[in-house]
Amino acid sequence: MKIVHLCLACFFPDNYSYQENMLPKFHKELGYSVEVIASLVTFDKNGKAAYIEKASTYQNEYDIKVTRLDYKRPEKLYRTLKRYVGTYDAIVKSSPDVLFIHGCQFRDIDKVVKYINQHPNVRVYVDNHADFSNSATNWVSRNILHRIVWKRAAHLIEPYTTKFYGVLPARVDFLKDVYKLPPEKCELLVMGADDEKVMEAKQPGIRQEIREKYGIHSDDFLIMTGGKIDMAKRQTLLLMQAVAKIQNPKVKLIVFGSVVPEMKDEVASLVVPDRVQYIGWVQSDQSDKYFGAADLVVFPGRHSVFWEQVAGLGIPMICKYWEGTTHIDLGGNVEFLHKDSADEIYEKIMSVVEEPGKYKKMKCVAEEKGMETFSYRKIAERCIE
C-alpha cells in the first residue's frame, strides 16, 4: 500500500521530529511504501522558518522520496494562499492508495479533489495543527482566512475524507467550531515521541553524559525546559527567577533554545552559576537526550511539540494550563500552572521537590503510560485504521 503525505499547508523540515517527519518514518517502518509532497518551507540551523531555494526531488534521512513544490508566483500572496506549480502532476506521479494531508489550509486542495474524483478508491485523512493560540490571532486571519478561505478548503475535501484529526483537543474543536465540519468525522490524534529516540535517551550512560557535561551530579534534582524564547514565551524568564529563589543547592535548572536578540541580555542576567544555566540551541535530534537527563521538565508558556515528546519519554512535567491541551495529563504525571507568575512556578516546583511521595507518583504514571500513549509507532498505526 502506498501512503503519500501532503505537507502543502505548512512546513516540512528535514532532520526534525515533527509529526510531519515522524508519521512517514513509522509508516515506512510498518512496511508501507511512503512518499512526501511538500512546500519549500523548512527550518534553518537555529530552528527558524526558512525557504528552500527551488523545487527539487530527493531521498530524505529515512530514504523516503520527498518532492518539493515551488510557488506558482513569487508574490507573498501566493505563499499565503499556497498555490503551487505541479501539485496535480506530483500526486498523479506518486499514485497513492492513501493520502494523509497535513493541514487543509492550502488553495491547491482543489487539485487534490480533482485527483480523488478520478481515483475514488483513494482513502483520505486530514489533520489540523491550527487553533486560536497559533492561528486566527488577528481579524483578517480569523474572519477572512479561516472562516472563509480555509473553511471552504476544508469543505472541498470533506466528502472524500475518512477522518479529520486535530492534534490537540483544542484543534479538534477548531475543526468543528470554525470550519463547521461534521463532528462524527473529527477526532483527536495526538502528537508524540520517536520510539527509537526514546530508547536511546533512556540509556543510563546518555543521562550521565548530559548531566556531567553541565556539572549536574547524580543526586541533584535537575529541572529542564527547552524551546524558542521570544516575546510570546517570556514565561521561561519567570522559571529562571523561580529556580534562583530555591534555597536547596541540589535543585538545578538547564534552559535550552534559541533566544530572540532583544531578550538575550535579559536571559543572560538570570543565569546563576552552578544553579541556573542557559546552554543555547540544542539540535532537534538531540533534544530527547537532554530532556531524558532531567528529573522534571517545566513548560511555563504556550504549548509546543516538546510537551508530547517529554510525555513519551516518561518524565514528570509542570505545564502552563491551556484549555484544550490537558491531553498530556495521563492521570497524575503533570501539574498545571494557572498564572504567569514566578511565585506560582516556585510553589509548584517546591511541592514536587519537598514531597517525595508526590514526585514518585508522578514518575510512576509518566513511565507506565507515557510511551504507551505517545509512541509515534502506535500513532502511525492508529491514524490509518
Secondary structure, DSSP 8 states (H G I E B T S, - for coil): -EEEEEE-SS---TT--SHHHHHHHHHHHTT-EEEEEE-SEEE-TTS-EEE-SS-EEEE-TTS-EEEE--BSSSSHHHHHHT-BSSHHHHHHHH--SEEEEE-S--TTHHHHHHHHHH-TT-EEEEEE---TTTSS-SHHIIIIIIIIIIHHHHHHHGGGEEEEEESSHHHHHHHHHTS---GGGEEE----B-HHHHHHHTSHHHHHHHHHHTT--TTSEEEEEES-BSGGGTHHHHHHHHHHH---TTEEEEEES-B-GGGHHHHHHT-BTTTEEE-----GGGHHHHHHT-SEEEE-SS--THHHHHHHHT--EEEE--TT-GGG-SSSSEEEE-SS-HHHHHHHHHHHHS-HHHHHHHHHHHHHHHHHHHBHHHHHHHTT-
